[in-house]
Amino acid sequence: MNNNNIKQSIDNTTQYNQQNDYEIKQNNTQQQNNGNYDSNYNYSQNQNYYQQHGQYQGYDEYYGYNDYEHEEDQYEDDLAGYDECDWDPKTNKMRITTFTSEKKPKQKINPMVKSHQNTMKTINRINEYNHYGNKRQQRDRNLYGIIIINNKELYLGTICNNYTTELYSKSSGFQSGKHNKGGQSAQRFGRIYDNKINAWIKECSMKINKIFDQNSIIKTHGIILAGNGMTKDKLYQSKFLKDEIKNLIIKQVNIRFGGKNGFNEIFGKLKNKQLFGKQGQNHRDDDILQEVIKLAMDTNQCDMISIGVMESIKAMKLNIIKYIVLVHDAFKYVIKKKTKPIRFIKTEIELHEVIKEMNIEIGKTWKIVGFMEYMKNLCRINNVELKIVSNDTEIAKQFVNEFSGCIGVLHQSFDYLNDE
């Protein structure tokens, strides 16, 4: 059916309905004037009239609009209200509650179920944090000072993971085979060469002392001394190089090039773990553990340490602690009441058992946090150095069993504070 036919059908239907309405009004007027008028009978007659003549068989019904409105009204009636039945413990009868809102009221969750949900969310977050923390722990994030030296050039820099920094670079300006005119003996040439090398070693030593000593802002984990000749050995044996710098030198390396190229060669070896690797890292961790264990075993110095996490936290609050040595993943979770740590947990199974034993609900008052994250934030807030060592070696496992995996080195003892 085209548009013209549709418009013609609408016009015909409208005219027909207007005519029917006029006839009905005339009949109603005549019947009302009649004394024997029956309104119910008139209403039924009107309905029969509409059904017979088909007043609603027009544009709306043709396109199904009346059916749509009927379905919409029925849908609104269905949403108008609903009933819920539950048991009333007071009257011991079923009670019916009628709700007129479209959304049902939220049902109250069992506190223990909610506590378990909060616990599992926290555990998943802590496990994810520890997963990425283990990856970061595997990387060598120590800051190394690099000394590249030969007869021609001194190059100083630092390397930390994938980041490199150039600190100082200078050429000696010395060229072998160049001398003044005139006859001179071989011994004189040798003395001149040695004097220039000694002067160059002295100049390099003074510069290295200035950059890497204790008063410098550069705090390195160790220094790598490298070169492609005997100059690096002369530098290490020089009386002008401070002893504290010599103690920081953890590796001497022979390289093919000097200067910037030699620095890049050292960077490549560190990145590929050709200099230290995992064994080198474990060796340094063992040195740290042996140092604090020696303090703990010494009867004259054992009062200058704090053993265990709680005692170290107490020393931290009293501001008498230098640094803390902590084995990685000695504990996994911490149960806190507001800000106070209550229990330190090693496994997830133990965590659920402790929560059940203490009969607590994890929420606003009681919380669970990751142990490593908690200790790092605590040391950062109190400005305390935290030395984290690997848990792969035998000495680390012994440290966990005998000292709970945590020892703090103190400025002064607890006994001194108690005497005051």
ABEGO torsion letter per residue (X at the ends): XBAAAAAAAAAAAAAAAAAAAAAAAAAAAAAAABAABBAAAAAAAAAAAAAAAGAABBAAAAAGAAAAAAAAAAAAAAAABBBBBBBBAAAGBBBBBBBABABBBBBBBBAAAAAAAAAAAAAAAAAAAAAAAAAAAABBABBBBBBBBBAABBBBBBBBEABBBBABBBBAGBBBGBBBBEBBBAAAAAAAAAAAAAAAAAAAAAAAAAAABAABABBBAEBBBBBABAAAAAAAABAABBAAAAAABABBBBBABBEAAAAAAAAAAAAAGAAAEAAAAAAAAAAAAAAAAAAAABAAAAAABBBEAAAAAAAAAAGABABBBBBBGABABBBBBEABBABBBABAAAAAAAAAAAGBBBBAABBBBBAAAAAAAAAAAAGBBBBBBBAABAAAAAAAAAAGGBBBBBABBAAAAAAX
